[in-house]
């Protein structure tokens, strides 16, 4: 970093340095986590000659990868709220945008990408150990690109939400962000159920709706006395996609960034 870089309002170099520092700070925790997974599976191989996580469809690996990413995202801005280290965080030679963008790139893009490669390598290593122990070798975690992209898309939406929660909440950001997300899903489910019920009551020929409705980040479903018209199903799908793929990410990014910027402005004034 040089004098010219410091004078710029936005610098790719400063952002890259922030990402590097975050990666180095998280590395010990990541290594401990991988060592724990390795130890659990080695114990499983010793006892049953089968690597526990390689036994099945590989969903446990996927959950471990994206679950750990959400955990990191939920504490991405813990330094900003620290009473002692908070001032050091504010005085970092970087703008609010650079600090927020570094966290976003680290936990929404880089962590899943590097983590997927590391998970594949660990799964392959355990398969080798299982074969050496006389087992079948299990099933190496190697999801298809399409499935992995779909899983990453769902992960990215929730990770952005948790980043916003980390910027907003000083204590227990994971618990509070999860609670608010569940409340949002419940409210959207109730609103869409009410919409379908009202439509069924006032439509000229009725929609044949006589059951219930549920909404989640994995999809929507309804149980009805007669099938919903195709137009109603299409409209419902569009509404759900807008709520999931547009409203949640846009709100999360905007709110998270504003909270980071607010923190810097408030502390600089003080």
N, C-alpha and C positions, 0 to 999 in steps of 0.2 A: 504494500500500500504506500503511495506517495502523496505529495502535497496536492497534485492535480486531482487525484482520486478523492481526497478528502473534501475538496471544494464542490464536487458534483452532488446534486440532489439525489440522484440514484446511481448506484455503481454495481455492476455485475460482479466486480472483484470483491467488493465488501460483502455482498450477499453470499458469494461462494465461500468466503472466510467464515461467515457466520454458520453456514451449513457444515463446514469442516469441523468447527468447534463443537457444534451440537453432536456430530457423529462421534467425535472423540470422547465427549462427555457420556454418551450413551453406550459406548463400546463395552465397558466392563459389565454393565447390566445385561447386555445382549449375550456376551460370552458366558456369563453365569447361567443365563436361561438355557442356552444351547447345551452347556455342560449338564444341566439338570435333566433335560430331555434325553441326552445321550446316556446318562446314568440310569434313568428309569427303564429305557429300552434294553440296555445291556443286562440289567437285572432280570428283565423279562426273558431275554435270550438264555441266560444261565438257568433259569427255573423251568421254562417251557420250550426252549429252543425256537422261540418265535419273538420277533421284535413287535412289541405291542402296537406301535403306531403304524407299522407297515402291514398290519393284519386288518384288511378291510378295504374300503373304497378310498381311503386317504383323507377323509373328512377331518380327522383329528389333527393332521398336519396343517390343513387349511385353516382350521379354527385357531390353532396355536400361532400361525403366522399373522393373520389379520387381527386376532384378539390382542396379541402383544403390541401390534401397531396402534390400536385404539388406546391401549393403556399409555403408551408413550405420548400420543396426541393429547390425551386428557391432562397431562402434566407438562405440556410444552412450554408454558409461560409461568412455571412455578417460581423462577428467579425474579420475575417482574413483581411478584407479590411478597417476596421475602423482605422482611423489615431491615435486615442487615445488608443483604446482597442486592436489594432492590435499587439502591443508588448506583451501584456499579453497573447494573443492567441498563439503567437510564443513560449513564455516561458513556456507554459503548459508542464508538465513532460510526454510527449507522443510523439511518432514519427509521421511523416507525414502519414504513412500508417494507424496507429491507428486512427488518426483524421479523415481521409477520410472514413475508414471502419466504424467508429462509425456513421457518417452521413448517409452512405449507409444503414446500418442495421436499423437505426432509421426510415428513411423516405420511404425506399423501402419495408421493411419487417414488422417491428413492428407497425408503425403507421397504415397501412391498416388493420392489424390483430386486434389490440386493437380497432381501430376506427369502424370496422365492428361489434364488440360485443357491443360497446357503441351505435352505430346507431340502432342496433336491439332492445336494451333496451329502447331507447328513442321512437322508433316507437311503441313498445308495450305499453309504458306508455301513449302515446297520444291516442292509441286505447282505453285504459281503460277510459281516460278522456272523449273521444267522446261518449262512451257507457253510462257513467254516465250523460252526457248532453242530452241523448235521441237520439243519433245518432246510426248508424249501427255498428260503431267500425272501419270502414274502412278496409284497407288491410295492415296488418303488414309487414314491409320490411323484407323479408326472402328469398333471392335469393337462387337458387340451387347451390350446391358446384361447379358444372361444369361451370355454368354461372359466378359465382364469381371468379373462377380461371382464366377464359378467360379474364374477366375485369381487374383482377389484373395483368395479363401478359402484357396487353396493357398499363396499368398504369405504371408498372415497367420500361418499355422501355422509356417512356417519362420522368419519374422521374429521371432516370439516366442521361438523356440529360440535365434536368434542374439543377441537381447537378453539372454537368460540367460547365454549364453557371454561376452558383453561384460562382464557383471557379475562373472563367475567368473574369467576369465583376464586376467592383466595384459599378457601378450605374445601376439602372433599369435592373437587371438580368432577371426578369420575361419577360419583354417586349423584350429584346434583344434575349433571348433564344427562345422565341416564333417566333420571326421574322426569325431567322436563320433556325429553324425547318421548317417553311413554305417554305422558299427558297429551302431547301433540297428536300422537297416533290415536289416542282415545277420542280426542275432540274431533279429529277428521273423520274417524269411523262413525261417530254419532251424527255429524253433519251430513255425511253422505247417506247414511241410513234414513235420516229424516227427509232428505231430498227424494230418495226413491219412494218412500212411503207417501209423501205428498203427491208425487207424480202419479202414483198408482190410484190415489183417491180422486184426483181431478182430471186425469186424462179421459178423453171421450169414451174410449173403449176399454180403458183400464190397461195396466201393464202386466196384469197377471201376477202381481207381486203379492205374495202372502206369507213370506218367511222372514228371514233375518239377513244381516249383512255384516261382514267383517273386513277390516282394513289393516294392512301391515306393510312393512318395507319389503316383504317377499312377494306381495301381490294382494289382490282383493278377491273375495269370493262371496257368493250369495246363495242362500238356500230358499227356494221359491216353490209356490204351489204349481205354477206353470213357468216355463222358460221365459226369461226376459227377451224382449224384441232385440234384434241385432243392433238397431240404432241406439237403444238404451245401453247395451253392453259397450258399444264403441265410445259413446259419450262418457261413460263411467271410466273406461280405460284412459281416455284423454285427460280427464280431471285428475285421476290418480297419478299419471305420469307427470303432469304439471306440478302437482304437490310434491312429488318425490324428487324429480330431476331438475326442477327449476326453483321453486319456492325455498326449499330447505337449503340447497347449496348457496344460492344468492344471498339469502338472509344470513347464513352462517359466515360467509366470507366478509360481507359488509359489516356485520355486527362485531365479529372478532377483530377486524382491523381497526374499527373505531374505538374499541376498548383499549387496544394497545396504544393508539395515538392519544387517547384521553389520559392514559396513565403518564405518558411522557410529558404532555403539556402541563398536567397538574403538578408533577414533581419538579419540573423546571421552574414553575412559578414560585413554588415553595422554596 
